[in-house]
């Protein structure tokens, strides 16, 4: 696992051994950040962070701040080690995703990246909590990585599905919040 571009380009990151996490492939990360363009100064939430590679990529490309969360304590240890290796200060939480969103109430993000396990089905709850806690800024993006062919129905009209891009067995779903 490596950082693709920006300040920390080509640096390798540690990852968890085994099947506990499913790292976002370099091809998908490259496509994700190419589609985002300039993210200089933005606030980024890596919700199911694993090794933290996506959030660290955002910081490498100029995001002002990244917040990381994973329910697995071993993953959080890896994220902290990767951040320390790069001398990056960032908040790393070890909470279930619903508790974290409640904990972050009052903060707002420009981009929220959610790469839950492929068996995840609680998308309606995810949208509801983002809405209830005001975590996504107006014109902010929620990007969900999931298994190719998975349909995500959003219960709110102001979360607009912009596009779906497929890469191998993964797909990225881009939702923009427009009030």
C-alpha positions as CSV (number, residue, x, y, z in Angstrom):
1,X,0.0,0.0,0.0
2,X,1.5,3.3,-1.0
3,X,0.6,7.0,-1.3
4,X,0.0,7.8,-5.0
5,X,0.5,11.6,-5.2
6,X,1.2,14.8,-3.4
7,X,3.4,15.6,-0.5
8,X,4.0,12.0,0.6
9,X,4.0,10.5,-2.8
10,X,5.5,7.0,-3.1
11,X,5.8,6.4,0.6
12,X,4.6,3.0,1.7
13,X,2.0,2.5,4.4
14,X,1.5,-0.4,6.8
15,X,-1.7,-2.4,6.5
16,X,-3.4,-5.1,8.5
17,X,-2.5,-8.6,7.8
18,X,-5.3,-11.0,7.0
19,X,-8.9,-10.5,5.8
20,X,-10.0,-8.1,8.6
21,X,-9.9,-5.2,6.2
22,X,-10.2,-4.7,2.4
23,X,-7.8,-1.9,1.4
24,X,-8.9,0.4,-1.4
25,X,-6.8,-0.5,-4.4
26,X,-4.4,2.0,-5.9
27,X,-6.4,2.1,-9.1
28,X,-9.6,3.0,-7.2
29,X,-7.8,5.6,-5.1
30,X,-6.3,7.2,-8.2
31,X,-9.6,7.4,-9.9
32,X,-11.3,8.8,-6.7
33,X,-8.8,11.6,-6.3
34,X,-8.6,12.3,-10.0
35,X,-12.4,12.8,-10.0
36,X,-12.2,15.1,-7.0
37,X,-9.6,17.5,-8.5
38,X,-8.2,20.1,-6.1
39,X,-9.0,19.3,-2.5
40,X,-6.6,21.9,-1.0
41,X,-7.9,23.1,2.3
42,X,-10.9,20.7,2.6
43,X,-12.0,18.7,5.6
44,X,-12.1,14.9,5.0
45,X,-13.6,12.1,7.0
46,X,-12.4,8.5,6.4
47,X,-15.2,6.7,8.1
48,X,-14.2,3.0,7.8
49,X,-10.5,3.8,7.6
50,X,-8.7,0.4,7.7
51,X,-5.0,1.5,7.3
52,X,-6.0,5.1,6.8
53,X,-4.6,5.1,3.2
54,X,-7.5,7.1,1.7
55,X,-7.5,9.8,4.4
56,X,-3.7,10.0,4.3
57,X,-3.9,10.3,0.5
58,X,-6.3,13.2,1.0
59,X,-3.8,14.9,3.3
60,X,-1.0,14.3,0.9
61,X,-3.0,16.0,-1.8
62,X,-3.6,19.1,0.3
63,X,-6.7,18.4,2.5
64,X,-6.5,20.7,5.5
65,X,-7.7,18.1,8.0
66,X,-8.5,14.4,7.9
67,X,-10.4,12.5,10.7
68,X,-10.1,8.7,10.8
69,X,-12.3,6.0,12.3
70,X,-12.3,2.2,12.4
71,X,-14.0,-0.2,14.8
72,X,-11.0,-2.5,14.8
73,X,-8.4,-1.5,17.4
74,X,-5.7,-3.1,15.4
75,X,-6.6,-1.0,12.4
76,X,-6.5,2.2,14.6
77,X,-3.0,1.2,15.8
78,X,-1.9,0.9,12.1
79,X,-3.5,4.2,11.2
80,X,-1.6,5.9,14.1
81,X,1.6,4.3,13.1
82,X,1.2,5.4,9.5
83,X,0.4,9.0,10.7
84,X,3.4,9.0,13.0
85,X,5.7,7.7,10.3
86,X,4.7,10.7,8.2
87,X,4.7,13.2,11.2
88,X,1.0,13.9,10.6
89,X,-1.3,15.0,13.5
90,X,-4.9,13.8,13.0
91,X,-7.7,12.4,15.1
92,X,-8.1,8.7,15.1
93,X,-11.2,7.2,16.6
94,X,-11.9,3.6,17.5
95,X,-15.7,3.5,17.5
96,X,-18.5,1.9,15.7
97,X,-19.6,4.2,12.8
98,X,-22.9,5.2,14.3
99,X,-21.3,6.2,17.7
100,X,-18.6,8.1,15.8
101,X,-21.1,10.2,13.8
102,X,-22.9,11.1,17.0
103,X,-19.6,12.0,18.6
104,X,-18.7,14.3,15.7
105,X,-22.0,16.2,15.9
106,X,-21.3,19.9,15.4
107,X,-18.3,19.2,13.0
108,X,-18.8,19.4,9.3
109,X,-16.8,17.9,6.4
110,X,-16.4,18.7,2.8
111,X,-15.8,15.0,1.9
112,X,-16.9,11.9,3.7
113,X,-15.4,8.7,2.4
114,X,-17.2,5.5,3.5
115,X,-15.8,2.1,2.6
116,X,-17.8,-0.2,4.8
117,X,-17.7,-4.0,4.6
118,X,-19.3,-5.3,1.4
119,X,-22.1,-6.9,3.5
120,X,-23.1,-3.4,4.9
121,X,-26.8,-2.6,4.4
122,X,-27.5,0.4,6.6
123,X,-27.2,3.1,4.0
124,X,-30.5,4.7,5.0
125,X,-29.2,5.0,8.6
126,X,-25.9,6.5,7.3
127,X,-27.8,9.2,5.3
128,X,-30.1,9.8,8.3
129,X,-27.3,10.3,10.8
130,X,-25.3,12.6,8.4
131,X,-28.5,14.6,8.0
132,X,-29.4,14.7,11.7
133,X,-26.0,15.6,12.9
134,X,-25.2,18.1,10.0
135,X,-21.9,16.4,9.3
136,X,-21.7,17.1,5.5
137,X,-21.4,20.6,4.3
138,X,-23.7,22.0,1.6
139,X,-22.1,21.0,-1.7
140,X,-20.1,18.4,0.2
141,X,-19.6,14.9,-1.1
142,X,-20.4,11.6,0.4
143,X,-18.4,8.9,-1.5
144,X,-19.3,5.3,-0.8
145,X,-17.2,2.4,-1.9
146,X,-19.1,-0.9,-2.2
147,X,-19.4,-4.0,-4.2
148,X,-20.1,-3.6,-7.9
149,X,-23.8,-3.7,-8.6
150,X,-25.0,-2.7,-5.2
151,X,-27.8,-0.2,-5.3
152,X,-27.9,2.6,-2.7
153,X,-31.2,4.3,-2.2
154,X,-31.1,7.6,-0.4
155,X,-34.1,8.7,1.6
156,X,-33.3,12.4,1.2
157,X,-33.9,14.5,-2.0
158,X,-31.0,16.9,-1.3
159,X,-28.4,14.1,-1.4
160,X,-28.1,13.8,-5.2
161,X,-26.4,10.8,-6.8
162,X,-23.9,12.4,-9.2
163,X,-22.3,9.3,-10.6
164,X,-21.3,5.7,-10.1
165,X,-18.0,4.5,-11.3
166,X,-17.0,0.8,-11.4
167,X,-13.4,-0.6,-10.9
168,X,-13.1,-4.4,-11.0
169,X,-15.4,-5.6,-8.2
170,X,-15.7,-2.2,-6.5
171,X,-17.8,0.8,-7.3
172,X,-17.7,4.4,-6.1
173,X,-21.0,6.2,-5.5
174,X,-20.8,10.0,-5.4
175,X,-23.5,11.8,-3.6
176,X,-23.6,15.6,-3.3
177,X,-25.6,17.3,-0.5
178,X,-27.5,20.3,-1.9
179,X,-29.8,22.2,0.4
